[in-house]
Amino acid sequence: MPKMAEMYDKFQEEYGSQAAVRKYSPATAGFGINYLLRHDYADVYLRVINSYLRTSPPRPLRLLEFGCGAGMNIMSLVSLLEEKGIPVERAYGTDFSQTLVDTATQEAKASLPPAIAGKLSFHVGHNELLVQDLAAARGKPVGDLDGYFDMILGVNTFRYCHRLGKERECAADVYRLLRPGGVCINIDMNDRFPVFRSRFKKDPSQDPIEVYTPTLEEYASPFKIAGFEILTKKHFCWVPHSAGAALTLSCRMASPFLNLVARSRAMRSLVVARKPA
């Protein structure tokens, strides 16, 4: 327990800082992540929605992103769906950092049209206590959230559940929150990407638990245990979140070749899991 409390304190220090605000806000996060949100990640989201979540007549989607940071991913997704004529009823973002939640709320009001911003809300919530924290933030009974969401997203956040030993709790809450047939999309660091391996695995000064990066199978396993059907499990994406315009263009041009010869070494792990209908 002391170890977990110590890790929480370090997470709070890191993700409650102004550096974190700049890193996870659309205007200052960098060209690479803004590109990915409109291309590689957007392609994943739209493929899932069009393949598994379309209804006739169309029913507005209910979305949740856990570990949303300053909200740039969920804001980008809701704007994209508006452009594509895919209706959204409500979209929520949760993060354990009050600083980032406050920033997300401000960013949505400042950068989105009122009709879109009004569909979004951000709340403090821990990944391993999603149901409990989100219910408390909404002021509703916990049971009101059972089967509420159509799609739940986690980008660069599920590895922290592994580091805390709470990955099964998070996956179980995601399962409870999704409607039958609902889908969870998890995108996170690939432990086989060479730079991540050298930076996080070979530095003797780093605590192995605090920098642990799960394997692709380890990302998928908690969802299997929770009862999900795994639809997609793969490595993808060669554009760094922090890349500038020139590096993003170079990585885009090299991606087809890199996918052909070294897909397992790509930067991101992708797990798409569906709650049985």
Protein Blocks (a to p, Z undefined) as FASTA:
>chain_A
ZZmmmmmmmmmmmmmpmklmmmmgfklnojklmmmmmmmmmmmmmmmmmmmmgccddddd
ddddehklnolmmmmmmmmmmmnopacfbdcdddfblklmmmmmmmmmmmpcfklmmmpc
cddddfklmmmmmmmmnopafklmgokbfbdcdehklmmmmmnopmmmmmmmmmmmpcgh
iacddddddfklmklmmmmmmmmkbcfklmoccdfklmmmmmmmnopacfbdcdehjbdf
klcfklmmmmmmmmmmmmmmmmmmmmbdcddddddZZ
